[in-house]
Amino acid sequence: MKQFLEFVIRHLAEFPDEVILSEIPNGNATVFRLRMRQSDVGRIIGRNGSTIQAIRALLSSAAARHNQRATLEIVE
């Protein structure tokens, strides 16, 4: 799941080398924390949050295939 998230986010970001994705396992759930340049945050969130909602939906469905839960947080 982490490789998938990195792939998608790095292709959306203007500065992909500054994207830092950390994975925090918590039993049945996993929290992914995303750090990036402030100018890229808007690109990842998208208009009215549509891009981040789509990324989170894909992440949730991928995690559900493995009987897990996953969330994505953007840390500023």
SULBEL-V453169 format. One record per backbone hydrogen bond with DSSP energy under -0.5 kcal/mol. CO is the residue of the C=O (numbers start at 1). NH is the residue of the N-H. Records with the same first field share a line. If there is no record, write none. Layout:
BEGIN
CO = NH + NH
END
This chain:
BEGIN
1 = 5
2 = 6
3 = 7
4 = 8
5 = 9
6 = 10
7 = 11
8 = 12
9 = 13
15 = 18
16 = 19
20 = 22 + 35
22 = 33
23 = 25
24 = 31
26 = 28 + 29
28 = 69
29 = 26
30 = 32 + 71
31 = 24 + 33
32 = 73
33 = 22 + 35
34 = 75
35 = 20
37 = 40 + 41
38 = 41 + 42
40 = 44
41 = 45
42 = 46
45 = 51 + 52
46 = 49
47 = 50
49 = 53
50 = 54
51 = 55
52 = 56
53 = 57
54 = 58
55 = 59
56 = 60
57 = 61
58 = 62
59 = 63
60 = 64
61 = 65
63 = 66 + 68
64 = 67
69 = 30
71 = 32
73 = 34 + 75
END
